[in-house]
Amino acid sequence: MTPLPQLVLTILGALFCIGDVALLGVLLTWQERAASPEARWRRLVRGVLPATAVLLGLLLLAFTQLMLLWSNR
């Protein structure tokens, strides 16, 4: 693979990771802005935890793909 597409894919991967972390922050802020502790707990269990699991899985996948992109196979 030539260096230019590899660099472009790395930049896109880094942007994806930054967006993923930003979305995690938005989720946690949304959960904390609930009106009552009971509503915060419901948001945590029903929305934040499942979405966080998916987003962290995508983040791990992106890091793995970036490492494979730069490895000498």
N, C-alpha and C positions, 0 to 999 in steps of 0.2 A: 504494500500500500504506500502511495506517495505521501509525503509529510503534510501537504496542504489539506486534503480531505480528512486526514487524521486530526489535524488541528481544529478544523471546523467541527468535527464530531465531538471533540473534547470541549469546545466552547459551548456547544448545544447541550452536552451532558451537564456541564457546570451550571448553565442557566436552569436546566430542569431541576437540579439539586437545590439551587437557591429558591426556586419557586415552590418546591416541595416543603422546605423548611418554613418559608413564609406562610404557606397554607396551614401548616401545623400551628403556627402562632395565631393565625386567625381563628382556628378551631378552639384553641384554649381561651382566647379572649371572648369568643361567643359563649363558651360554657360559663365563664366567670361572670358574665353580665346578666345571668338569669335573675329573676326577681327574688326568689327565696332559696334557701339551702336545699329544699326538696327538689325544686326545679333544676338547680345546678346538678344534683345527683342524677336526676333523670337524663339530663343532657349528656352527662359524662358517660353513663352506662349505655344509652341508646345511640348516641351519635359520635362522641369524641373517641371512645376506646376502639370501636370498629374502624372508624376512619383513620385513626392513628396507626393501627395495625397495617392497614392497606398502604398508607403513605410511607411508613417505615420500610415495608417490604419493597416498594418501588424505589426508595432511596438506596437500599442495599443492592438491588438489581442494577441500578444506574452506576453505583460505585464499582460493582463487579465488572460490568461491561466496559467501563473506562479503564480498569486495570488490564483486562484482556486486550483492549485496543492497543495499549502501549507495551504489552509483553512481547518478548521475542519467541514466537511460536516456531 
